Amino acid sequence: MNKKISLGLAISLVAVSVAVTFILTSFFTLRKYNSQIVDVNEKGKIYSSLQLLDARTREKYYGDINEQNLSEGILKGYINGLGDKFSKYLSKEEYISEKTNNSGEVVGLGLTLAQDSSGYMRISEIIDDSPASDEGLEINDMITFVEKLDVKKAGFDASVEAMRGTEGSDITITVRRDGIDKEYTLTRRAMEVKTVTGEMLSGYVGYIKITGFKENTPEQFVDILERLTSNGAENLIFDLRDNKGELIEPMTECIDPLLPEGVAAVAEYKDGHTETVVYSDESELSIPMIVLVNENTASAAEVFAAALHDAGKAEIIGVQTAGKGVLQETSELQNGSAVVLTVAEIQTPVSGSFNTTGITPDYIVENDSSDAQYNKALEIIQQKKNGQS
């Protein structure tokens, strides 16, 4: 038996269909992926299927429909359908968060939290000159309450979410240290994230740890590099372990003073043409270098390691890297959301493509509690100083 649909419902269905069609159309017009569906009739089938699905869902679905969640789900689903684990759709809120993260700034208390076996949140790291450090919080302190929220009952994810807030807002947390609980009220503020640290080791070995390549990384990197070299560094160790890469442009600025003049990496696009993504000028630092990597070294960090290795500037120690050798572009959409698309594969002159395969170190060393990879770097430096191969 046919069911009659009210005029109001019919108008609603048409409006939703038009809105959904508009959303999908904005994606289909992206030239990078438009060639995947070249037949107009095939596109029409997709639109029609989605409209039918929407109509049937609104007619039959028992629960309430959140229009915002529905729209976000459609957009995320489209990008997920590409089958590329690196391409993604970002909601407006996620895009704002990503831009803030890329800038090298964070709004919060200056804490890194870990889930403790007790069920509470353990402070694993504290940023210098942050609200947390100003109030005297310490590493391994336990956070038991966030405002009135019991961390153990609420769970780690919900408790971390409760810690978030806007710049200038206050939050009260209960901290347990040596079995004694104490309340602290802190004011969230913007802080610069330190992505580069360094020190001079014995034997004039400069050690530089880079945790990620953000917009503020080059300034930090150059400051530390100049300090170490001006103090007489004769060798450099670049520690890129657990560096997931992030942004290619800041990495290019960091590696430029280390390399000889020339092309250090190119991007090969879908149509076969290539573009230079890393080019170094004629200034070059001529001292022996070692790069430490592990299975989490990815993207721009892999390019950093491969480019130095290809130029004969550095040896690589560690284990096979992650193999994320792609270039991505972020496009902001009309509603403030964004899409991040993989648009090219990155290659270096000698190593070529490392996408999916990763980079194989010169010295394959599994790490242990004594930091065998770091110790191997020091061993190799000492051997070379002693004239050993």
N, C-alpha and C positions, 0 to 999 in steps of 0.2 A: 504494500500500500504506500502511495506517495504521501509524504508529509509536506504540509504547506509551511512556507517560511514567511515571517512577517516582513513588511516593508522596511522597518527599522533594521532588522537583522540583515536583510539583503544589502541595504546601503552600507552597513558596517562591514560586511564581507567584501564589497567592492572597494571600500576605502582601504581596508587592510591589504587587499591584493595589490592595489596600486602602490601602497607604501613599500610592500615587500619587493615588488618588481623594481621600484626605484632604487632600493638598497642594492639589489643584485646587479642592476644595470651599471651602477658605479664601479662594481668590481669587474664586470665583463669588459668594460672599456679600458681597463689597464692593459696597455699594449704588450707588456712582457708576457702575459698569459692568454691574451685574446686568441692566439693562434691554436690553442688547445681545442677550441670549439669553433670550427670555421664555417659550419653549415648553419644558416639562419633558421632553418626548420628545426634543427637539433636544439638551438637556443629556445625556440618557441615551445618545444616539448618540455624543457626544464621549467620554464615559466609556468606553463600550464599545470605541470605536476605539482609545483609548489602551491599554486593557487587552490588546486583541488585538495591538497593536504591541509592547507590552512582552513578551508571551508569545512572539511570533515571534522577537523580537530575542534573547531569552535562549535560545531553542531553536537558532537558526541562527548567531548571530554568532560568528565565529572567535576574536576577541580577548578580552581580559579586560575586564570591566565595572567601572568605578569608580562605586560607588553614590552617593557624594557628588556627583561631577561630573554624574551622570545626573539627580539631583534638581535640582541647580542649573540644568542645561540646560532642564529642563521649565519651571521657574519663569520663567527669563529668556525662554524662547520664548513663554510666554503673554503677557507684557507686550509683547514685540516684535510680537506678533500684533495689537495695538491699532492699529499703524500710526502711532503718535505718537512723533516723534523725541525728545521731552523726557521722556516717562514711562520709568521704568526699574526693574528689580529689582536690589537690592543684597544681596550675600551678607553674612554676619555680619561678615566681615573688612572688606569694602568699606564697610559701614554705620559701623563704628567709625572707619574712616579719614575718612569724610565728616563725621562729627560732630566729629572732632578738627580738621579743616580749617575747618569753619564756626565753631568756637570762636575761631579766630584764633591758635591755638597749633600748633606743629609740633615733633616730636621728630626730632632729627637733628644735623647738623654746622653748619647755617646756610649751606649752599651752594646756588646755582642752577647747574646744569650744562648745557652745550651740547655737541652732537656736533661735533667738530672734523674738518676735512678730513684731518688726519693719522691719524684713526682713534681718537684718544684723547679723553678728556673734558676740555673746557675750562671753567674756572670763569668764569661770566659775571656772577655777583653774589654778594656776601657780606653776610650779616646782621650788623649791629653787635652787639657783646657776645655773640658766638656762639663755639663751640669753634673754628671755622675762623679767625675774626678774632683770637681769643686766641693761636693758634699762629702767627700771622703769615702765613697764606696770602693770596695776592693774586689779583685779577682777572687773567685770561688765563694763570694757572698751568695746566699740563696734568697731569691725573691719569693715570698710566700703569699702575699696579697697584692693585687693591683687595685687601688681604691678598696672597694668592699668585695672584690672578686677573689674567691679562694682559688689559687693557682692549681692546687692539687686536684680539686674537684672539677674545675673548668677545663683543664687540659692545656697542653703547651700552646697549640695554635691559637686557641681563643684568648689565652693570656697574653701572647705576643701581640695579637690584634688590639687588645685593650690598652697596650702600651703606646699605641700610635696616637698622634694628635697634631695639631697645628702649631706653628711657631708662636711662642709667647704664652701658650696655655700651660696650666699647672697640672701636676699629677702627684698623687700620694701613693707610695709603695711601702710595703713592709719587708724589711730585710733581716734575715737571720744570719748571725755570725757567732760562732762558738756557743750555739744553743740559745742565744738571746735575741729576741725580736725587737726591732726598732723601726719606727715610722720616719720616712723622709718625704718631704714635699719638694719637688724639683720643677723647674720651668723649662719647657722644651725650647730649644733654639737651633738655628742653622749652624752647622759645623763643617769645616773642610775635612774631607777624608784623605788620610795619608796613604797614597798608593806606592810610595817609594821610600825606602829606608836604606841606610848604608853605614858602613864603618870600615876603618882601616885595621886589618888583621896584622899579626906579626909577619915580618918578612916583606913589608910593603905590598901586601895583597889587599886590594880594594874589593869589598864585598857589597853588592847592591841587590836588594830584594825588591822586585816589582810585582805587586799583587794584582794589578789590572791597568789597562790603558784608558784613562778618563781624560776629560778636557783639561784638567789641571795637572795631569801627570808630567808633561814635558818640563814645566817650570821646576817641579820638585826634582826631576831626574837630572836636569842640567846643573842645578845647585849642588847636588850631591856628587855628580861626576866631576865638576870643576874643583870641589873641595878635596876630593880624593887625589886627583891628578896633581893639583898644586902642592899637595903634601907629600908627593913623591911616589905614588902608587906605581909599581912596576908590572903588576898583573891585575886583571879584573875578573871577578866572578859575578855573573848575572844569574840570579836565582829567579827563574820563571815557573817554578813548581806551583801548581794550583792556580796559575794565572789563566783565566778563561778568555783573555784577549780584549773583548768589548769593542773599542773603537780603533779603526785602522789609522786615522789621521794623526792622533797623538803618538801612536807607535812610530810613525814615519818621522816625526819631529825628534823623537828620542834616539832613533838609530842613525839619523843623518850624520852627526859628528863622529860616528865610529867607522863609517864605511868610506871606501874610495869613491871617486866620482863615477856615476853611471846608474843604470836601471837595476834595481834590486828585486822588484816584483812586478808582475803584470796581472791583469784580470782578463780572462777570456770569456766573452759573452756568447749568448745562444746562437747568434748568427756567424760566429767564428772570428769576429774582429777582436783585437786586443787593445787595452789601454794601460798605460803605466800607472801604477798605484803607489809605488815606492821608488823615489829617485833621490840619490845622494849627491851633494855638491862636492867640490874638490877638497874641502877640509876633511882630514882623516886622523883619527887617533891610532898611533902605531905602537901598541903594546899588546902582549899576549892576552887572550881572553878565553874564558870557559863559560858555557851556558848550562845551567842545571834545569832539567825538564822532568815531568812525570806524566802519568796518564791523563791528568786534568789540564795540562798545558794545551791551550787551544787557540784557534783563530789568529788574531794579530800577534799573540805571543809565539805561535808557531812560525809566523813569517819572520819575526825578529830573530829567532834561533836559526832558521834556514838561511836567511840573508847573510848573517855573519859567517855561517859555515861555508856557504857558497863562495864568499869573497876570500876565504882562507884566513879569516880573522879570528875564528873561535872553534874550539872543539866542544862537542856536546856530550854531557854525561847524564845518565838516568835511564828511563824506560820509554818505550814507544809512546808518542804523544797522541792526543785525542783524534786528530784527523779532521778538523773543521776548517777546510781550506776553501772557503767560499766568501764572496763579497755580498753584502746585503744593503738594500736601500729602504729607508723608512719614508712613507708618504702619509701625510696627514689628510684625513677625510673631512667632509663638511661639518660633521657633528662633533669635531674635536677628537675623535678616535683616530687610529692610525693602523696601517698595515706595513709589516716588515717582510720584504720579499727577498729571496735569494735570487740574484741577478747575474752572477758570474762566478767562475772558478779562478782561484788565485794560483799563480805559478811563479816559481823563482828560476833564475837562469840555468842553474845546474841541477838542482833537485827536482825541478819540474813541479807537477801537481802532487800534493800530499793529502788531498781531500779523500776522506774515508780510510786511508792507509796510515796516516800519521808520519812522523819523522823518526827515523831510526838513529839513536845516539851512536857516537863513535865508541863510547864505553857504556855497555849495558850493565847497569848496577841497580839491583833491587834495594830499596831503602829498608832501614831497620831503626830500632830505638836509638842507636848511636849516630844516626844520620850518615850512613855509609856513602851516600852520593856526595855530600859535602866533603867528607873526609877524602874521598877519591880525588876530588878537585884539588885539594891541598897537596895530596901525594904527587899528582902529575906536575903541579907547579914546582914542587921541590925537586923532582927528578930532572926537569928541564933546566933548573938552575944549576944542578950538579952535572949537567951535560949528558944525562942519560936519555935514551929514546923511549 
